[in-house]
Amino acid sequence: MVSATAISDVLGVEGERRLVRALRRITRATDLHSSRLAARHGITLPQLTCLTHIVSNGPVSLSQLCELVLLSPSTVNGIIDRLEAKGLVVRERTDPDRRKVLHNATRAGRKLAVRVPSLLHDKLLQSVRELPPREQRSLLKALETVAILMESEGTGRIGPAAKASRRGGARDDALFHETKRSS
């Protein structure tokens, strides 16, 4: 068993600050991108992420969409409510079982998904592709480790999603999930 070592023992206090600052910069970049999308196109990053997956994979059920974007059903349902209110998504009941609801993009939703600039992750992935293969693998491993640590934060143990990620079986995060939509 590996013993716990204080971050400062390995990185030093300055290294700890740099680590926290880097995470904050990532969060800030995502928030700024979402704010710009909302101001310019009337849609937030989570809404665009859901819409893009619906356009690429739709029609999809709520549970399928939750799997794709890695968000809870209540969160995704709220996003769908807002997309539906904007006329970008419709809920369709299936035949013969009218209990099953599929979410599909409207013509306006498909147009918006094509018109809106590519998602932040598209630009990031393009930059990562330009890195040497060794750096790409190193970055992937580091980000997967950060995701595992953040998923297990406060629990004192690594959760099922984190264990699957360590084995390489976890799905991509919604922010970085590749879609079939062309940029």
C-alpha positions, -999 to +999 in steps of 0.1 A: +000+000+000+013+034-009+016+058+020+000+093+018+026+120+012+018+157+017+017+175-016+041+201-002+067+173+005+068+165-032+059+198-049+067+223-022+044+252-013+049+269-046+040+237-064+008+234-045-001+270-054+006+263-091-015+232-090-045+250-075-040+279-098-039+257-129-072+240-118-088+274-113-076+286-147-092+256-163-125+263-145-123+300-154-117+293-191-147+270-192-169+296-174-158+324-197-165+302-228-200+295-214-206+332-207-195+341-242-218+315-257-247+328-237-241+364-247-235+357-284-259+328-290-283+327-261-271+292-251-249+281-223-221+255-226-241+227-209-270+235-231-248+234-262-232+202-251-266+185-247-279+200-279-248+188-298-252+153-285-289+153-294-281+165-329-252+139-333-270+109-316-306+118-315-333+112-309-322+101-274-338+092-241-330+111-209-309+083-196-289+080-229-282+118-228-271+116-192-247+088-202-233+110-230-229+142-210-221+127-175-247+147-157-275+137-134-310+132-148-324+162-128-297+185-143-302+172-178-340+175-175-336+211-165-313+217-195-339+200-218-366+222-203-346+253-212-337+240-247-374+231-253-385+266-242-361+281-267-376+259-295-343+240-300-354+206-287-387+187-287-398+158-265-415+130-284-434+100-270-426+067-286-451+042-299-465+018-287-451+026-252-461+062-247-442+063-214-408+065-232-398+100-241-371+108-267-354+141-271-349+154-307-335+186-321-358+209-340-347+225-373-337+256-353-317+234-329-298+217-357-291+251-373-278+265-340-256+235-334-239+240-368-238+278-366-223+282-331-185+281-330-170+248-321-170+238-285-141+247-263-130+211-263-127+210-301-101+238-299-083+221-270-082+187-288-068+204-319-040+219-297-034+186-280-031+168-314-002+192-322+017+180-291+043+151-295+026+117-288+045+113-255+032+146-242-003+137-254-002+104-234+013+122-203-014+149-204-042+123-208-028+103-178-025+135-157-061+147-165-075+112-158-058+112-125-071+147-116-106+135-126-103+104-103-091+126-074-119+151-079-146+124-082-135+108-050-130+141-031-145+140+003-153+103+003-118+091+013-121+064-014-121+061-051-157+057-065-169+033-092-165+058-120-130+066-108-121+028-108-135+024-143-115+054-154-083+038-140-090+007-160-097+028-191-134+020-191-149+053-182-167+076-207-153+109-217-163+140-197-190+160-215-167+189-219-142+168-238-165+143-255-159+141-292-191+143-313-199+135-349-207+172-355-183+189-378-166+220-366 
